[in-house]
Every structure is written in structure tokens, then in C-alpha cells.
């Protein structure tokens, strides 16, 4: 058998079904371990052995006395020297799931870059690695995003949450441990009402399988998917948001629209020592070549002669097919300007006119790009005009290296491999996290924190453009 880490590095990320399945089977074992007043303390993709990618095939978890701990899976408290707790095991399972789905670690620059004081920056959205993984983002947020109010901190909630999200995991069996060696590890002290005497028991193994008795009843976790996030925006709301965007672009941001970074931001969950959660710097595994999948076909351009700088002609390959169905737009792309707002205004106006004032899918997608709208402008300008006149960002954001992140994203989307695009998107994600902390939300025209759904819309935008460029003979040669 190969370890899960070796299998992913050799064969690429697992399917959603198998990634969830293997993590569930490890979690079922860990749940029994925690019930015995113990923790594993050394969970990582290298401590899980699997026969095949199929989550129903044979496998096992290596006993903690037979494997070294991997600091890449540590919480911040553990990395600072605290003993392992049940929270550390749960955190490690979240890191393992992210790795199994994407082939890379959630915090590629390490714990120092992941934290702003006591606030953990969330990892790059799953859609950066593969657009289809966006459906899994609510699950990952519950593992690794401390700002998520339903973040999972105990193994029972983890198991219930996975079953709620994927009922197919309900009949999976727990993985066995490789040996029954007795090992006592510190676990968080339970409430006084349920506290009992310490127990010295062997961890379950392949010869001492966890019992199949009913689970101890626990309160079910909050829903994995917020029902409000599933509501479709009404046409009127969309039009108001688009008009609001135009007004913002024309009038500029005001002080009232820019929330100051809060010193009371929600800190990452702590282990029993009270320290914040984090992980150490990991290696980065290859990403799948999948950015061009799952995007809606680009908008058709109405038959008519167009010039080299025609905005509609050069934007159509990046947008959903209804972008210009109602009205032809005659306007030049503003290639001469370095002002992102001027470019945004031109594109937004073209979409409103091209849709005949109706709420087209193209207009919805453009309005929902959020923090990635600036990235979309940079990519569109590079495709339509070349890269000789880069966009200018304010000095306030110079420490966040937004300009460098935009230039890298523009160059890789136009000329690079899918792997390079994915890495450039990670750099941009880090830059906008920094920009938010620096108080740069007004420049981006947004008030909410960077969202994974913003990245998913941008991936679709980029995927259409890259498909178009490949069909036109452009090569991903850099």
C-alpha cells in the first residue's frame, strides 16, 4: 500500500467522493480514539496507507508510535510546543482533506505568512485548483476558516457534517490502526459534569476494531450550506447592484464605504492552551490541468466588421453567451488608460447596453467578481490591448504587491500553463488578503471580505478566454 501523500503526489488529487470517503474513514477511527480519552497526534497524509484511490478499498492508519509527526499539519499552538489535543487531530483532518482534493497544502507560504497578528488568512479557495471543487468550499471553510461561525472543533461534529454533506459516506467503515500499542496522549479536559478518571487503554487496531455501537448523541452542527447563500438574486437587485457599481466607478469611493480593519477580528480557534490555529510551510504539489473545464461557452459576436480595439469583439470570448444578444455595442476598449475604474466603467456600460438593460448571466457574473474584478480587468486589458500599459494601483497597496500579482496573473493567463495560472491565482489571493488588511477595500469597490465564490466566477471567466485563445492557435509555452 502507498501512503495517501505518495498516492496523491504520484497520481494527482482524489475525486471528491474518494477524498471525502478516506477522510471519513480516518475520522471514524479518530472518533473512537477520542472517546477513549486519547488523541492520535500524528495525523497527516503520510500516516494513512491506502490500497487504491477508491475509498472503499483496504487501508489503515499508522499507529502514532510507528510514524513521525508532520509539522505541516500542526496547529499554531502545537507548532509553538503545546502537546497534541483533540483539536489538533480535527485540524489535521481538514488539512488532509484540502490536500487530497487539490494536491497542495492550504498554506503554501507557511505559518508566518498565514497570520496577521492573531488572525489567520484563509487558504486559497478550492476553485483555484479546480473550478468544480467550488461545491466543496463550505466544507473546507468549516475545517480551516476561523471566521466561519460553524467551524468544526470536535470529531463528532466532523463526522456528522461529512454525512450531512455526502450521505454516501454513512455506510463506510473506520480504518484500523496498524498496531494496538498503548499510548497515553493529552486531550482537552471535558466539562466537570462528564469528567471521569483518566483511562489507560490501547488504541484500536486491525485486531481491535472500533465497536459498531450507536454514537453518543451530540447536538447536530449548523447546516454546511447557509440557505441564504442558495437564494437567487432577483433581477431588480442585480440591476441595482450594477447601477451602484457604475455610480461607484464614476464618483469614486467615500470614506463611509470603506470599513476599517477590525482589531477585534475573529481569531482562529485555539487548542486548550488558548493559542491560535495555523500550520507550517509545506511543499507544493503539482495542480491538475483543469482550469479550462466547467465554464459556459463564450458569448457569440454579432456578425459585423470590427476594429482591432473593438470592446465587444475582444470581451465576448470571456463572457457567458448572453452578453451581447440584445444589442450590438460599438465602443473601443480603453487601451490607453492605466486607471482600472475607467476600464471597469467601459465594460460595465457595454454589458448593460449589450443586455438591453436586462439582467443577463454575463452581467450577473461581472457584478459578482468582487475582489477578482480588478484581476478580470487586468486579464481583459492584456488580451485586448497587450501588456505595454499596465494598470496602476494606489501607493496604499504597494506593500501588498498587487501590481506584481496582477502582472503575473495577466501573463500566465495569456501565455502560461494551467499549473502556472493556479499558482498566480494563489499569489493574487494572498495579495487581496493583504489589501483588505491594509484598508484597500474602497479601491476594489467592495465591502465584504474576499470570498471563494469570487474566485469561482473568475475561474470561469479565465477558462473561457484560455479556451478561445487555444482554439485561435495561442500556445501555453511559458
ABEGO torsion letter per residue (X at the ends): XBBAAAAAAAAEBBBAAAAAAAAAAAAAAAAAAAAAGBBAGABBAAABBBABABAABBBBBBBAAABBBBAAABBAAAAAGBBBBAAAAAAAAAAAAAAAAAGBBABAAEAAAABBEABBBBBBBAAAABAAAAAAAAAAAAAABAABAABBABAAAAAAAAAAABAAAAABBBBBBABABBBBBBBBBBBAAABBBBBBBBBBBAABBBBABBBBBBBBBBBABBAAAABBBBAAAAAAAAAAAAAAAAAEBBAAABBBBBAABBBBBBBAAGBBBBBBBBBBBBBBBAAABGBBBBBBBBBBBBBAABAAAAAAAABBAAAAAABBBBBBBBAABABAAAAAAAAAAAAAAAAGGBBBAAAAAAAAAEAAAAAAAAAAAAAAAEAABBBBBBAAAAAAGAAAAAAAAAAAAAABBAAAAAAAAAAAAAAAAAAAAAGAAAAAGBABBBBAAAAAAAAAAAAAAAAAAAAAGBBBAX
